[in-house]
Amino acid sequence: MTFMADLQRAPGAPTPAVPAALPLRVERVRTFDTPEFAGMTFLEVEAKSALNRVTGMPFPWSINPYRGCSHACSYCFARPTHAYLNLSPLGDFERMVVVKTNVAEVLGRELAKRSWKGEHVALGTNTDPYQRCEGRYRLMPGLIRALGESATPFSIPTKGTLITRDLAPLQEAARRVPVAAALTIGMLDDGVWRDAEPGTPSPAARLSAVARLNAAGIPTGVMLAPIMPELNDDRAQLAALVDAAARAGAVHITPIVLHLRPKVREAFWPWLTERHPELVDRYRALYRGSLAAKSYRDEVESFVRAERAKAWQRHGRPAVPPEWRGRPGGSGDERRSPVTADPRRSEIPTGHPVDATAARTDGDTLGQLSLL
């Protein structure tokens, strides 16, 4: 049994509806009386560990300061993990966010251990570390400083333009260790953006963040993700997005077609049925399994590769940090940062990504990741 220590909320804010028991100890429950946090509840917990071991990925460790995400992306692969907190993967995922308030302090202790080997760490592989509430909780600067001071290389995948707030600590860390970032930008069309990922910064703002990070010396790429059939796969739109990413200095431009693993499909399907009922039959035909039909994937990825090559010819091709790996057997255009590779099915360990036992601990386990 777990208990809530106290309830803290802004004056005049309604009492948040929180399940009577959660499979973790909640120290405080907070709401904030500001428009950007309307309807949201924050469950503050004290993490027992910060570093999570990852298998089958290009990075061996991850850190997730939050669970749940205000980005509210319809397709988010992390939605099913909320079910293991006795919360809804649909409504609760974006409205009820777990905050590991002591994560930076815990990380500092873990990195100070003699057993720590300084292996690569990815921050925010489950839910976005630069979602809106990071502006309030400011957990990332402490994590960045701890990693830099311990000579631990790290990378950050995000959709949050708030990452540019931390340019100074990122630059300081980059003087000591390899540091990289990747911004996920799946579309330029405002209508699709507001429909599919209503809590995220605009695509234009994210492209600006890519340019600022690269100009500041933080190698930053763009993940074109997820590419969703009939929604954001228009060839002219994709070409324009690739060109914009190249102009922003993206050190890699990586296309990722929407994945619909079973529990993700369960969360995505109600949104698709409600917002785009005309596409339901198309998706049923394309998604016989977790992946879209190979012919569709091959066509999209081939198109993006061709447009990427042309865009780099027009705008210049940025240098690739030496520690980044290319895709084995690839053409040399596949620039993979430590945050962008997607594991082969054979590399995914049994029980991931939402193993019931692991998901009930303070650490987040996510072995299968396409970083959408």
C-alpha positions as CSV (number, residue, x, y, z in Angstrom):
1,M,0.0,0.0,0.0
2,T,1.2,3.5,-0.8
3,F,0.1,6.7,0.7
4,M,0.0,10.4,-0.4
5,A,1.9,12.5,2.2
6,D,0.1,15.7,1.5
7,L,-1.9,17.7,-1.1
8,Q,-0.5,21.0,-2.3
9,R,-2.4,23.1,-4.8
10,A,-2.6,26.6,-6.0
11,P,-5.1,28.9,-4.2
12,G,-8.5,28.4,-5.8
13,A,-7.5,25.3,-7.8
14,P,-9.9,22.3,-7.6
15,T,-8.8,19.2,-5.7
16,P,-7.3,16.9,-8.3
17,A,-8.9,13.5,-8.8
18,V,-6.1,11.0,-8.0
19,P,-6.5,7.2,-7.6
20,A,-6.7,6.2,-4.0
21,A,-3.6,3.9,-4.4
22,L,-0.8,3.9,-6.9
23,P,2.0,1.4,-7.2
24,L,4.5,4.1,-6.1
25,R,4.9,6.4,-3.1
26,V,3.7,9.9,-3.9
27,E,5.2,12.5,-1.6
28,R,3.2,15.5,-2.9
29,V,0.4,16.2,-5.3
30,R,0.4,19.6,-7.0
31,T,-1.7,21.6,-9.4
32,F,-0.7,25.0,-10.8
33,D,-3.2,27.8,-11.3
34,T,-1.9,28.9,-14.7
35,P,-3.5,28.4,-18.1
36,E,-0.7,26.2,-19.5
37,F,-1.3,23.7,-16.7
38,A,-5.1,23.7,-16.7
39,G,-6.5,20.3,-15.9
40,M,-3.0,18.8,-15.1
41,T,-1.9,17.1,-11.9
42,F,1.7,16.5,-10.9
43,L,2.6,13.5,-8.7
44,E,5.9,14.2,-7.0
45,V,7.9,11.2,-6.0
46,E,11.4,10.5,-4.7
47,A,13.2,8.2,-7.1
48,K,15.3,5.4,-5.7
49,S,17.5,5.3,-8.8
50,A,18.1,7.6,-11.8
51,L,20.0,5.4,-14.2
52,N,18.1,2.7,-16.1
53,R,19.9,-0.1,-17.8
54,V,18.9,-0.4,-21.5
55,T,19.4,-3.4,-23.7
56,G,19.5,-3.6,-27.5
57,M,19.9,0.1,-28.1
58,P,22.9,2.3,-29.2
59,F,23.1,3.6,-25.7
60,P,23.4,1.4,-22.6
61,W,21.7,3.7,-20.0
62,S,18.8,6.1,-19.9
63,I,17.3,8.6,-17.5
64,N,13.6,9.6,-17.4
65,P,12.8,12.5,-15.0
66,Y,9.1,12.4,-15.8
67,R,6.4,9.8,-16.6
68,G,3.4,11.0,-18.5
69,C,3.7,13.9,-20.9
70,S,1.8,17.1,-21.7
71,H,2.7,16.9,-25.4
72,A,-0.4,14.7,-25.7
73,C,0.8,13.1,-28.9
74,S,-1.9,10.7,-30.3
75,Y,0.7,8.1,-31.3
76,C,3.0,8.2,-28.3
77,F,4.7,4.8,-27.7
78,A,4.9,5.5,-24.0
79,R,1.2,5.8,-23.4
80,P,0.7,2.2,-22.4
81,T,3.2,2.6,-19.5
82,H,0.6,4.7,-17.6
83,A,-1.5,1.5,-17.2
84,Y,1.1,0.1,-14.9
85,L,0.4,3.1,-12.6
86,N,-3.3,2.3,-12.5
87,L,-3.8,5.4,-14.7
88,S,-5.4,5.7,-18.2
89,P,-3.0,5.6,-21.2
90,L,-5.5,7.9,-22.9
91,G,-6.7,10.8,-20.8
92,D,-4.4,10.5,-17.7
93,F,-1.2,10.2,-19.7
94,E,-1.2,13.9,-20.6
95,R,-3.0,15.1,-17.5
96,M,-1.3,13.3,-14.7
97,V,2.5,13.5,-14.8
98,V,4.9,11.8,-12.3
99,V,7.8,14.0,-11.4
100,K,11.0,12.6,-9.9
101,T,11.9,15.6,-7.9
102,N,15.2,14.3,-6.5
103,V,16.5,12.7,-9.7
104,A,19.5,14.9,-10.1
105,E,20.7,14.3,-6.5
106,V,20.3,10.5,-7.0
107,L,22.1,10.6,-10.3
108,G,25.0,12.4,-8.7
109,R,25.4,9.7,-6.1
110,E,25.2,7.0,-8.8
111,L,27.8,8.6,-11.0
112,A,30.2,9.0,-8.0
113,K,30.4,5.2,-7.5
114,R,33.6,3.5,-8.3
115,S,31.7,1.0,-10.4
116,W,30.4,3.7,-12.8
117,K,32.3,3.4,-16.2
118,G,31.1,6.6,-17.8
119,E,29.0,4.9,-20.5
120,H,26.7,6.8,-22.8
121,V,23.4,8.0,-21.2
122,A,20.2,9.1,-23.1
123,L,17.9,11.5,-21.3
124,G,14.2,11.2,-21.8
125,T,13.8,8.0,-23.8
126,N,10.4,7.3,-22.4
127,T,8.7,10.7,-22.0
128,D,10.0,14.1,-23.0
129,P,12.4,15.7,-20.5
130,Y,11.6,19.1,-21.9
131,Q,7.8,18.9,-21.7
132,R,6.1,22.0,-20.4
133,C,6.5,21.3,-16.7
134,E,10.3,21.3,-16.9
135,G,9.9,25.0,-17.0
136,R,8.7,24.8,-13.4
137,Y,10.7,21.9,-12.0
138,R,14.0,22.6,-13.7
139,L,15.3,19.0,-13.3
140,M,17.4,18.9,-16.5
141,P,20.1,21.5,-15.6
142,G,21.1,19.4,-12.6
143,L,21.2,16.2,-14.7
144,I,23.3,17.9,-17.4
145,R,25.8,19.2,-14.8
146,A,26.1,15.9,-13.1
147,L,26.8,14.1,-16.3
148,G,29.3,16.6,-17.6
149,E,31.2,16.8,-14.3
150,S,31.5,13.0,-14.1
151,A,32.8,12.8,-17.7
152,T,29.7,10.9,-18.9
153,P,28.7,11.3,-22.6
154,F,25.0,11.9,-23.1
155,S,22.3,12.7,-25.7
156,I,18.8,14.2,-25.5
157,P,15.9,13.4,-27.8
158,T,13.1,15.9,-27.4
159,K,10.3,17.9,-29.0
160,G,10.7,20.6,-26.4
161,T,12.2,24.0,-27.4
162,L,12.9,24.5,-23.7
163,I,16.1,22.7,-24.4
164,T,17.6,26.0,-25.6
165,R,17.2,27.4,-22.1
166,D,20.0,25.0,-21.1
167,L,22.5,26.1,-23.8
168,A,25.0,27.2,-21.2
169,P,25.2,23.9,-19.2
170,L,25.1,21.9,-22.4
171,Q,28.1,23.8,-23.7
172,E,29.9,23.4,-20.5
173,A,29.3,19.7,-20.5
174,A,30.3,19.5,-24.2
175,R,33.8,20.9,-23.3
176,R,34.3,17.7,-21.3
177,V,32.3,14.9,-23.0
178,P,30.5,14.2,-26.3
179,V,27.0,15.8,-26.1
180,A,24.3,15.5,-28.7
181,A,20.6,16.2,-29.2
182,A,17.8,15.3,-31.6
183,L,14.6,17.2,-32.2
184,T,11.6,15.2,-33.4
185,I,9.7,17.1,-36.1
186,G,7.2,15.1,-38.1
187,M,5.4,17.7,-40.1
188,L,5.2,21.4,-41.2
189,D,1.4,21.5,-41.7
190,D,-0.2,23.4,-38.8
191,G,-3.4,21.5,-39.0
192,V,-1.8,18.0,-38.6
193,W,0.5,19.3,-35.9
194,R,-2.3,20.8,-33.8
195,D,-4.4,17.7,-34.3
196,A,-1.8,14.9,-33.7
197,E,0.5,16.5,-31.0
198,P,-1.4,19.5,-29.5
199,G,0.9,20.1,-26.5
200,T,4.1,20.4,-28.5
201,P,5.9,23.6,-29.6
202,S,5.3,24.4,-33.3
203,P,7.4,22.8,-36.0
204,A,8.8,26.2,-36.8
205,A,9.9,26.7,-33.2
206,R,11.5,23.3,-33.1
207,L,13.5,24.0,-36.3
208,S,14.7,27.2,-34.8
209,A,15.9,25.2,-31.7
210,V,17.8,22.9,-34.0
211,A,19.6,25.9,-35.6
212,R,20.4,27.4,-32.2
213,L,21.7,24.2,-30.8
214,N,24.0,23.6,-33.8
215,A,25.2,27.2,-33.8
216,A,26.1,26.8,-30.1
217,G,28.2,23.7,-30.9
218,I,25.8,21.0,-29.7
219,P,25.4,18.5,-32.7
220,T,21.7,18.2,-33.2
221,G,19.8,16.2,-35.7
222,V,16.1,15.9,-36.8
223,M,14.0,12.8,-36.5
224,L,11.1,12.9,-39.1
225,A,8.8,11.0,-36.9
226,P,6.4,9.6,-36.9
227,I,5.5,9.6,-40.6
228,M,1.9,8.6,-40.6
229,P,0.2,7.4,-43.8
230,E,-2.2,9.9,-45.4
231,L,-1.6,12.4,-42.6
232,N,1.9,13.8,-42.9
233,D,3.4,11.7,-45.7
234,D,2.6,14.1,-48.5
235,R,5.8,14.1,-50.7
236,A,5.9,17.9,-51.1
237,Q,5.5,18.4,-47.4
238,L,8.2,15.8,-46.6
239,A,10.6,17.4,-49.1
240,A,10.0,20.9,-47.5
241,L,10.6,19.5,-44.1
242,V,13.9,17.8,-45.1
243,D,15.0,21.0,-46.7
244,A,14.1,23.0,-43.6
245,A,16.0,20.5,-41.4
246,A,19.1,20.8,-43.6
247,R,18.9,24.6,-43.5
248,A,18.9,24.4,-39.7
249,G,22.2,22.5,-39.8
250,A,20.7,19.1,-38.8
251,V,23.6,16.6,-38.5
252,H,21.3,13.8,-39.3
253,I,17.8,13.7,-40.8
254,T,16.2,10.4,-40.0
255,P,12.8,9.2,-41.2
256,I,10.8,6.9,-38.9
257,V,7.4,5.6,-40.1
258,L,4.8,5.2,-37.4
259,H,5.0,2.0,-35.3
260,L,1.8,0.6,-33.9
261,R,2.8,-2.1,-31.4
262,P,-0.2,-3.8,-29.9
263,K,-0.7,-1.6,-26.8
264,V,0.3,1.5,-28.7
265,R,-2.4,0.6,-31.3
266,E,-5.0,0.4,-28.6
267,A,-4.2,4.0,-27.6
268,F,-3.8,5.3,-31.1
269,W,-6.9,3.7,-32.6
270,P,-9.6,5.7,-30.7
271,W,-7.9,9.0,-31.8
272,L,-7.8,7.8,-35.5
273,T,-11.4,6.6,-35.4
274,E,-12.6,9.8,-33.9
275,R,-10.5,12.3,-35.9
276,H,-10.0,10.5,-39.2
277,P,-12.6,7.7,-39.7
278,E,-12.0,7.8,-43.4
279,L,-8.5,6.4,-42.8
280,V,-9.4,3.5,-40.6
281,D,-9.6,1.0,-43.5
282,R,-6.3,2.3,-44.9
283,Y,-4.5,1.7,-41.6
284,R,-6.0,-1.7,-41.2
285,A,-4.6,-2.7,-44.6
286,L,-1.2,-1.2,-44.0
287,Y,-0.7,-2.3,-40.4
288,R,-1.1,-6.1,-40.4
289,G,1.5,-6.1,-37.6
290,S,3.4,-3.4,-35.6
291,L,5.1,-2.0,-38.7
292,A,3.5,-0.5,-41.8
293,A,3.8,-2.7,-45.0
294,K,7.4,-2.9,-46.1
295,S,6.6,-1.5,-49.5
296,Y,5.2,1.6,-47.9
297,R,8.2,2.0,-45.6
298,D,10.7,1.4,-48.3
299,E,9.1,4.0,-50.6
300,V,8.9,6.7,-47.9
301,E,12.5,6.1,-46.6
302,S,13.9,6.1,-50.2
303,F,12.2,9.4,-50.9
304,V,13.5,11.0,-47.8
305,R,17.1,9.7,-48.5
306,A,16.9,11.2,-52.0
307,E,15.6,14.6,-50.7
308,R,18.2,14.6,-48.0
309,A,21.0,14.2,-50.4
310,K,19.7,17.1,-52.5
311,A,19.2,19.3,-49.5
312,W,22.7,18.7,-48.2
313,Q,24.0,19.6,-51.7
314,R,22.1,22.9,-51.5
315,H,22.9,23.8,-48.0
316,G,26.1,22.0,-47.2
317,R,26.6,18.8,-45.2
318,P,27.5,19.3,-41.5
319,A,30.3,17.3,-40.0
320,V,29.4,14.2,-38.1
321,P,30.8,13.8,-34.6
322,P,33.4,11.0,-34.7
323,E,31.7,9.0,-31.9
324,W,28.5,8.6,-34.0
325,R,28.0,5.3,-35.8
326,G,26.7,4.9,-39.4
327,R,24.2,2.3,-40.2
328,P,26.0,-1.0,-41.0
329,G,26.1,-1.5,-44.7
330,G,24.6,1.9,-45.3
331,S,25.3,4.4,-48.0
332,G,27.1,6.8,-45.7
333,D,24.2,9.1,-45.7
334,E,22.7,7.4,-42.7
335,R,24.0,9.6,-39.9
336,R,23.0,8.0,-36.6
337,S,23.4,9.8,-33.3
338,P,23.3,7.8,-30.1
339,V,19.6,8.6,-29.8
340,T,18.2,7.7,-33.2
341,A,18.8,4.1,-34.0
342,D,15.9,1.7,-33.8
343,P,16.8,-1.9,-32.7
344,R,16.2,-4.9,-34.8
345,R,13.4,-7.1,-33.5
346,S,15.9,-9.8,-32.7
347,E,17.7,-7.4,-30.4
348,I,14.6,-6.6,-28.2
349,P,14.8,-8.5,-24.9
350,T,11.7,-10.4,-23.7
351,G,9.4,-8.3,-21.5
352,H,10.3,-5.0,-23.0
353,P,9.2,-2.3,-23.4
354,V,6.6,-2.5,-20.6
355,D,7.5,-5.5,-18.6
356,A,5.0,-5.6,-15.8
357,T,7.6,-6.0,-13.0
358,A,10.0,-3.4,-14.2
359,A,7.2,-0.8,-14.9
360,R,6.2,-0.9,-11.3
361,T,9.5,0.3,-10.1
362,D,10.7,3.9,-9.9
363,G,12.9,3.3,-12.9
364,D,11.5,3.4,-16.4
365,T,12.3,0.4,-18.6
366,L,12.0,0.9,-22.3
367,G,14.0,-1.6,-24.5
368,Q,12.2,-1.1,-27.7
369,L,12.4,2.5,-28.8
370,S,11.8,4.4,-32.0
371,L,11.9,7.8,-30.3
372,L,8.8,9.2,-31.9
